[in-house]
Amino acid sequence: MPVDVAAESTNPASLKDYVRAQLTMLVDAEVTNPFSTNPERARILKSCIRESVARRTSSIPSDQLVDTLFDDIVGLGPLQVLMADTTVTDILVNRFDEIYVEREGQLRLMPEHFRDQAHLEQMIQKIVALVGREINLDRPLVDARMVDGSRANAVFAPVGGPTLCIRKFNRLRLGLLPSETERNGPNWVGEGGLSMQMGAFLEAMAVAKANLLIAGATGSGKSTLLRSIVSAFPAEERIITIEDTAELELDNPHWVKLECVHSNELGGKGTQDRRLDVADLVQNALRMRPDRLIIGEIRHSKEAYYVLEALNTGHDGSATTIHASSALDALTRLELLISRDFNQLSPSEIRRYIGQVFDLIVHVARLRDGRRCVMEISELRGVDGDAHYQLFPIFRSEPISVGARLQVNFAPVAEYRPGPRLVRKLELQGMRWIS
C-alpha cells in the first residue's frame, strides 16, 4: 500500500517524533532539560521547533502548535506554566486532574491538569530519567534534585499515587531591614515577618559572631531567614556553606559552596563507598580555613554530632537550621538526633555539649495568612546543675486576629539582659548592650 507522505508528515504522533529527533540532534541537552536555567532556553527551543515543523509540513506552524510541542517534548506539560511562575513555590500533583500550588504561602487548586493518569505517569518517568533514576513497582519512591536546584518527589503504586511534588528552588532575597539604598527592596520588616528592633538585633548578633540555630517547620522560611542573616556578615569573612541540596545562593564575596554527593550521582560503588554526607563535608570544611560555617539543615544523627563538634572548635558566628516547632523543641530534637547513634553519651553530656555551642535559637513559622514570621528569639546560656537548658526569651511574637486580618505583636521581653558569653562576644566586636 503506498504511503501518503503529506498525511504522514502532519500526523500528530509522527510530527512529534520528528521534532523530538531534530531537537536531540540540533540542541544541547542542557538546553532541552525542562529544569534548565538558561535564560534563552524558550527562545532557542521554540525557534528550532518552528523550523522543524515548517521543514516537515512545508507550512508555517501556528504559535499554539509550537507551544503545545514545546510543552510536550521539552517541557513539563501542564506544569510548565507553573514552573515559569515565579510566585509559585511548590507544585503538588495529587492526581492527574488535581494540581495544587503554593503561592504567597497559600495552597490553591489550579485549572491545569494532565490528560489522564498515563500522561501523569509519563511526565514522572521523564522527570526521574533526567537525574538517571528509575521509578517502578520495585522502586516506587523517588526523591531527586533537578539541575536548577528544585526537588522532585514522586510516588508510584503499590505505595500510592501516581503523585508528584516539586519544591521549586528558592531564589527569594530578603534583607533583615529596609536597605538605605533601596528602601522598597524586599525585607523581613516590610513583609511583616519581624520588627525593626528584631531585625537590628539579628544583624548585631551576626556581626558579633553569635552561633545561631534556626528552627521551623517545612516551608516556614528557615533557609530564607538563614540567607538573610548571612548577608549581614562582614564582606571580608570567608564563608563555607554545607548542604545536602544546594539552596543557599549567597551574595557574600568570599563564599565557598559544598554540597553532598549521593550514591545515584556517582556510578560504580555502593552507597557506603561513594556517598559524601553533611558530616563528611563538615570535617573537610575545617581544613579550608573558614571564618564561618553555615550548615543548611541538620537532619540525621551523624551530622548533628559533627556539626556540634565543628562549631565547638572556635568557629563562632556559624549557623544551621533544624525542623522543630519552638526554641525548646529545637534543642530537644537536636538532643534526640545525637542520642540515636551516640548512645555512649548521657543525656546530660549531650545537653551540656549543645549548651556550649549555640548562643541564640530563632523560631520561624508560617502563619495562616501565608506570612513567614519570626515567632521567638531566645538566648541559650548552657545548662544548670540539673542539666536543664537555660533558655532566656528575648523577643516573642503574638498573632492577633483583627476582623478578617491577622496582625502580629512583636514584643521584646522587657527584663532581658544578655548573658556573660554573649556580652563577651559583643565586646570583642567593639559593641555593647544598651538597655
C-alpha positions as CSV (number, residue, x, y, z in Angstrom):
1,M,0.0,0.0,0.0
2,P,1.5,3.4,-0.9
3,V,2.3,5.8,2.0
4,D,0.6,9.2,1.9
5,V,3.6,11.4,2.7
6,A,1.6,14.5,3.2
7,A,-0.7,12.8,5.7
8,E,2.2,11.2,7.5
9,S,4.0,14.5,7.9
10,T,1.1,16.1,9.6
11,N,0.2,13.1,11.8
12,P,0.5,14.4,15.4
13,A,2.5,11.5,16.8
14,S,4.7,11.3,13.7
15,L,5.3,15.1,13.8
16,K,6.1,15.0,17.5
17,D,8.7,12.2,16.9
18,Y,10.3,14.1,14.1
19,V,10.5,17.3,16.1
20,R,11.9,15.4,19.1
21,A,14.6,13.9,16.9
22,Q,15.5,17.3,15.4
23,L,15.9,18.8,18.9
24,T,18.1,15.9,20.0
25,M,20.4,16.5,17.1
26,L,20.4,20.3,17.0
27,V,20.2,21.5,20.6
28,D,22.4,20.8,23.5
29,A,21.0,18.5,26.2
30,E,21.5,21.2,28.9
31,V,19.0,23.4,27.0
32,T,16.4,20.7,26.4
33,N,16.3,19.9,30.1
34,P,12.9,21.2,31.4
35,F,14.7,22.5,34.6
36,S,17.4,24.3,32.7
37,T,18.3,27.7,34.0
38,N,19.4,29.0,30.6
39,P,17.6,32.3,30.1
40,E,17.5,31.8,26.3
41,R,16.0,28.3,26.6
42,A,12.5,29.0,25.4
43,R,13.6,31.2,22.5
44,I,16.1,28.7,21.3
45,L,13.8,25.7,21.5
46,K,10.7,27.3,20.1
47,S,12.7,28.7,17.1
48,C,14.0,25.2,16.4
49,I,10.6,23.6,16.8
50,R,9.1,26.2,14.4
51,E,11.8,25.5,11.8
52,S,11.4,21.7,12.2
53,V,7.7,21.8,11.8
54,A,8.0,24.1,8.7
55,R,10.5,21.7,7.2
56,R,8.3,18.7,7.9
57,T,4.9,20.1,6.8
58,S,6.1,22.8,4.3
59,S,3.9,25.3,6.1
60,I,4.4,27.9,8.9
61,P,3.1,26.4,12.2
62,S,0.9,28.4,14.5
63,D,2.1,29.7,17.8
64,Q,-0.3,27.4,19.6
65,L,1.2,24.3,17.8
66,V,4.7,25.4,18.7
67,D,3.7,26.0,22.4
68,T,2.0,22.6,22.5
69,L,5.0,20.8,21.1
70,F,7.3,22.7,23.4
71,D,5.4,21.7,26.5
72,D,5.0,18.0,25.4
73,I,8.6,17.4,24.1
74,V,10.9,19.6,26.2
75,G,8.6,21.0,28.8
76,L,6.6,19.6,31.7
77,G,3.2,19.6,30.0
78,P,0.6,21.4,32.2
79,L,3.3,22.0,34.8
80,Q,5.4,24.2,32.5
81,V,3.4,27.4,33.1
82,L,3.6,26.8,36.9
83,M,7.3,26.2,36.8
84,A,7.7,29.5,34.9
85,D,5.5,31.4,37.5
86,T,8.0,33.0,39.9
87,T,5.3,33.4,42.6
88,V,4.8,29.6,42.8
89,T,7.0,27.9,45.4
90,D,5.5,24.3,45.5
91,I,3.7,22.3,42.9
92,L,1.6,19.4,44.3
93,V,0.1,16.9,41.9
94,N,-2.4,14.7,43.9
95,R,-3.9,13.1,40.8
96,F,-3.8,13.7,37.0
97,D,-6.8,16.0,37.3
98,E,-5.9,17.7,40.7
99,I,-2.9,20.1,40.8
100,Y,-2.3,22.5,43.7
101,V,0.3,25.1,44.0
102,E,1.6,27.2,47.0
103,R,1.6,30.9,46.1
104,E,2.3,33.5,48.8
105,G,2.0,30.9,51.5
106,Q,-1.4,29.7,50.4
107,L,-2.4,26.4,48.7
108,R,-4.6,26.9,45.7
109,L,-6.2,24.4,43.3
110,M,-5.2,25.2,39.7
111,P,-7.2,24.7,36.4
112,E,-4.2,23.0,34.7
113,H,-4.4,19.2,34.6
114,F,-2.9,16.2,32.8
115,R,-4.9,14.4,30.1
116,D,-5.2,11.2,32.1
117,Q,-3.2,9.0,34.6
118,A,-1.0,7.7,31.8
119,H,0.0,11.3,30.9
120,L,1.0,12.0,34.5
121,E,3.0,8.7,34.7
122,Q,4.9,9.6,31.6
123,M,5.8,13.0,33.0
124,I,7.0,11.5,36.2
125,Q,9.1,9.0,34.3
126,K,10.5,11.9,32.3
127,I,11.5,13.9,35.4
128,V,13.0,10.9,37.1
129,A,15.0,9.9,34.0
130,L,16.6,13.4,33.9
131,V,18.6,12.5,37.0
132,G,19.4,9.0,35.9
133,R,16.9,7.3,38.2
134,E,14.0,4.8,37.7
135,I,10.6,4.6,39.3
136,N,8.6,1.3,39.0
137,L,7.0,-1.4,41.1
138,D,10.3,-2.3,42.7
139,R,11.3,1.3,43.3
140,P,8.0,3.2,43.9
141,L,9.6,6.2,45.6
142,V,12.0,8.7,44.2
143,D,13.4,11.9,45.6
144,A,15.6,13.8,43.3
145,R,17.3,17.2,42.8
146,M,17.0,18.8,39.4
147,V,19.6,20.9,37.7
148,D,18.0,24.2,38.8
149,G,18.1,23.1,42.4
150,S,14.3,22.2,42.6
151,R,13.4,19.0,44.4
152,A,11.0,16.5,42.9
153,N,9.4,13.7,44.9
154,A,7.4,11.1,43.1
155,V,5.3,8.2,44.3
156,F,4.1,5.2,42.3
157,A,2.0,2.1,43.0
158,P,1.9,0.0,45.1
159,V,2.7,2.7,47.7
160,G,0.2,5.2,46.2
161,G,-0.2,7.7,43.5
162,P,1.0,8.4,41.0
163,T,1.7,11.7,42.7
164,L,4.3,14.3,42.2
165,C,5.6,17.1,44.4
166,I,8.0,19.8,43.2
167,R,9.6,22.2,45.6
168,K,11.0,24.9,43.3
169,F,14.4,26.3,44.0
170,N,14.0,29.3,46.3
171,R,15.7,32.4,44.8
172,L,14.0,34.8,47.2
173,R,16.3,37.5,48.6
174,L,15.1,39.3,51.8
175,G,17.1,41.7,53.8
176,L,16.5,41.7,57.5
177,L,15.9,45.5,57.5
178,P,14.9,48.0,54.8
179,S,18.0,49.0,52.8
180,E,19.2,52.6,52.9
181,T,20.0,52.5,49.2
182,E,16.9,50.5,48.2
183,R,14.1,51.5,50.5
184,N,11.5,49.5,48.6
185,G,13.6,46.3,48.3
186,P,12.1,43.2,49.8
187,N,12.9,42.7,53.5
188,W,11.6,40.8,56.5
189,V,10.3,44.0,58.2
190,G,8.5,45.2,55.1
191,E,7.0,41.7,54.6
192,G,5.7,41.7,58.2
193,G,8.0,38.9,59.3
194,L,9.7,40.7,62.2
195,S,10.0,44.1,63.8
196,M,12.7,46.7,63.2
197,Q,14.1,46.0,66.7
198,M,14.3,42.3,66.0
199,G,15.9,42.8,62.6
200,A,18.5,45.2,64.2
201,F,19.2,42.6,66.9
202,L,19.8,39.8,64.5
203,E,22.1,42.0,62.4
204,A,24.1,42.9,65.5
205,M,24.3,39.2,66.5
206,A,25.5,38.3,63.0
207,V,28.3,40.8,63.4
208,A,29.0,39.7,67.0
209,K,29.6,36.1,65.8
210,A,26.8,34.5,67.8
211,N,26.1,30.9,66.9
212,L,22.5,30.5,65.6
213,L,20.1,27.6,65.4
214,I,17.1,28.4,63.3
215,A,14.1,26.2,63.9
216,G,10.8,25.8,62.0
217,A,8.6,23.5,60.0
218,T,8.9,22.7,56.3
219,G,8.2,25.8,54.2
220,S,8.3,28.1,57.2
221,G,11.2,30.2,55.9
222,K,14.2,28.8,57.7
223,S,16.5,28.9,54.7
224,T,15.3,32.3,53.6
225,L,16.0,33.7,57.1
226,L,19.4,32.0,57.3
227,R,20.3,33.6,53.9
228,S,19.2,37.0,55.2
229,I,21.3,36.7,58.4
230,V,24.4,35.5,56.4
231,S,24.0,38.6,54.2
232,A,24.8,40.7,57.3
233,F,28.2,39.1,57.8
234,P,31.2,41.3,57.1
235,A,32.3,41.2,53.5
236,E,35.9,40.2,54.2
237,E,35.0,37.0,56.1
238,R,35.3,33.6,54.4
239,I,32.0,31.6,54.5
240,I,31.7,27.9,53.7
241,T,28.2,26.6,53.2
242,I,27.5,22.8,53.6
243,E,24.2,21.5,52.3
244,D,22.5,18.2,51.4
245,T,20.9,20.0,48.5
246,A,22.3,23.4,47.4
247,E,19.7,26.1,48.2
248,L,21.7,29.0,49.8
249,E,22.7,31.2,46.9
250,L,24.6,33.9,48.7
251,D,25.8,37.3,47.6
252,N,28.8,37.4,50.0
253,P,32.0,38.0,48.1
254,H,34.1,35.3,49.9
255,W,31.8,32.3,49.7
256,V,32.7,28.6,49.1
257,K,29.8,26.1,48.5
258,L,30.0,22.4,49.4
259,E,27.2,20.0,48.5
260,C,26.6,16.4,49.4
261,V,27.1,13.7,46.8
262,H,24.5,10.9,46.8
263,S,25.0,7.4,45.6
264,N,22.8,7.9,42.5
265,E,25.1,10.8,41.3
266,L,28.1,8.5,41.0
267,G,28.2,5.1,39.4
268,G,30.2,2.0,40.3
269,K,30.4,1.6,44.0
270,G,27.7,1.2,46.7
271,T,26.2,3.9,48.8
272,Q,28.5,3.5,51.7
273,D,31.6,3.7,49.5
274,R,30.5,6.6,47.4
275,R,28.2,8.8,49.4
276,L,29.5,12.1,50.9
277,D,27.2,13.4,53.6
278,V,27.0,16.6,55.6
279,A,29.2,15.1,58.4
280,D,32.0,14.3,55.8
281,L,31.8,17.8,54.4
282,V,31.8,19.4,57.8
283,Q,35.1,17.6,58.7
284,N,36.6,18.6,55.4
285,A,35.5,22.3,55.7
286,L,37.5,22.6,58.9
287,R,40.6,22.2,56.8
288,M,39.5,25.0,54.4
289,R,40.2,27.9,56.8
290,P,36.6,29.1,57.3
291,D,35.7,32.2,59.2
292,R,32.1,31.0,59.3
293,L,30.4,27.6,58.8
294,I,26.9,27.5,57.5
295,I,25.1,24.1,57.5
296,G,21.9,24.1,55.5
297,E,20.0,21.8,57.8
298,I,20.6,19.1,60.4
299,R,18.5,16.0,59.6
300,H,20.5,13.0,60.9
301,S,22.4,11.8,63.9
302,K,25.9,11.8,62.5
303,E,25.7,15.2,61.0
304,A,24.1,16.6,64.2
305,Y,27.1,15.4,66.2
306,Y,29.8,16.6,63.8
307,V,28.1,20.0,63.4
308,L,28.3,20.5,67.1
309,E,31.9,19.3,67.1
310,A,32.8,21.7,64.3
311,L,31.1,24.7,66.0
312,N,32.9,23.8,69.2
313,T,36.3,24.3,67.6
314,G,36.2,28.1,67.7
315,H,34.2,28.9,64.5
316,D,32.0,31.5,66.1
317,G,29.3,33.2,64.0
318,S,28.2,30.0,62.4
319,A,24.6,28.9,61.9
320,T,22.3,26.0,60.9
321,T,18.7,25.0,60.7
322,I,16.5,22.2,62.1
323,H,12.9,21.1,61.9
324,A,11.2,22.0,65.1
325,S,8.1,23.8,66.4
326,S,9.7,26.0,69.1
327,A,13.1,27.1,70.5
328,L,13.0,24.4,73.2
329,D,11.7,21.8,70.8
330,A,14.7,22.5,68.6
331,L,17.1,21.7,71.4
332,T,15.2,18.6,72.3
333,R,15.2,17.4,68.7
334,L,18.9,18.0,68.4
335,E,19.5,16.1,71.6
336,L,17.4,13.2,70.3
337,L,19.2,13.0,67.0
338,I,22.6,12.8,68.7
339,S,21.5,10.2,71.2
340,R,20.3,7.8,68.4
341,D,23.8,6.9,67.2
342,F,26.0,8.2,70.1
343,N,24.4,6.4,73.0
344,Q,27.7,6.3,74.8
345,L,26.9,9.9,75.7
346,S,24.5,10.5,78.6
347,P,21.6,13.0,78.1
348,S,23.2,15.4,80.5
349,E,26.5,15.3,78.5
350,I,24.7,15.9,75.2
351,R,22.8,18.9,76.7
352,R,26.0,20.4,78.1
353,Y,27.6,20.0,74.7
354,I,24.6,21.7,72.9
355,G,24.6,24.4,75.6
356,Q,28.2,25.2,74.9
357,V,27.8,25.7,71.2
358,F,24.6,27.7,70.4
359,D,24.0,31.3,71.6
360,L,20.7,32.0,70.0
361,I,17.7,29.9,69.0
362,V,15.4,31.5,66.4
363,H,12.0,30.0,65.7
364,V,10.2,30.9,62.5
365,A,6.7,29.8,61.4
366,R,4.2,30.3,58.6
367,L,1.0,32.0,59.7
368,R,-2.4,31.1,58.4
369,D,-2.3,34.2,56.0
370,G,0.8,32.7,54.4
371,R,3.2,35.1,56.0
372,R,6.6,33.8,57.3
373,C,7.2,35.2,60.7
374,V,9.9,35.1,63.4
375,M,7.9,33.8,66.4
376,E,10.7,33.7,69.0
377,I,14.3,34.6,69.6
378,S,15.9,33.1,72.7
379,E,19.4,33.1,74.2
380,L,20.9,29.8,75.3
381,R,23.2,30.1,78.3
382,G,24.2,26.5,78.7
383,V,22.6,24.2,81.3
384,D,22.1,24.4,85.0
385,G,23.3,22.0,87.7
386,D,20.5,19.5,86.8
387,A,21.4,19.7,83.1
388,H,18.2,21.7,82.2
389,Y,18.6,24.2,79.4
390,Q,19.0,27.8,80.5
391,L,16.8,29.4,77.8
392,F,16.0,33.1,78.1
393,P,13.5,34.6,75.7
394,I,14.5,37.9,74.0
395,F,11.6,38.5,71.6
396,R,8.2,36.9,71.4
397,S,5.6,37.3,68.6
398,E,1.9,37.0,69.2
399,P,-0.5,36.8,66.2
400,I,-3.8,38.6,66.8
401,S,-6.9,38.4,64.6
402,V,-8.4,41.8,63.8
403,G,-11.6,41.0,61.9
404,A,-10.5,39.1,58.8
405,R,-6.9,40.3,59.0
406,L,-4.0,38.9,61.1
407,Q,-1.8,41.3,62.9
408,V,1.4,40.3,64.8
409,N,2.5,41.9,68.0
410,F,6.4,41.8,68.0
411,A,7.2,42.2,71.7
412,P,10.7,42.4,73.3
413,V,11.0,40.8,76.7
414,A,11.5,43.8,79.0
415,E,13.5,42.1,81.7
416,Y,16.0,40.5,79.2
417,R,19.7,41.2,79.6
418,P,22.4,39.2,77.7
419,G,24.4,36.6,79.5
420,P,28.2,36.7,80.0
421,R,29.0,34.7,76.9
422,L,27.0,36.9,74.6
423,V,28.3,40.1,76.3
424,R,31.9,38.9,75.7
425,K,31.2,38.3,72.0
426,L,29.7,41.8,71.7
427,E,32.7,43.3,73.4
428,L,35.1,41.5,71.1
429,Q,33.5,43.3,68.2
430,G,33.5,46.7,70.0
431,M,29.8,46.5,70.7
432,R,27.8,46.7,74.0
433,W,24.3,46.1,75.1
434,I,22.2,49.2,75.8
435,S,19.2,48.5,78.0
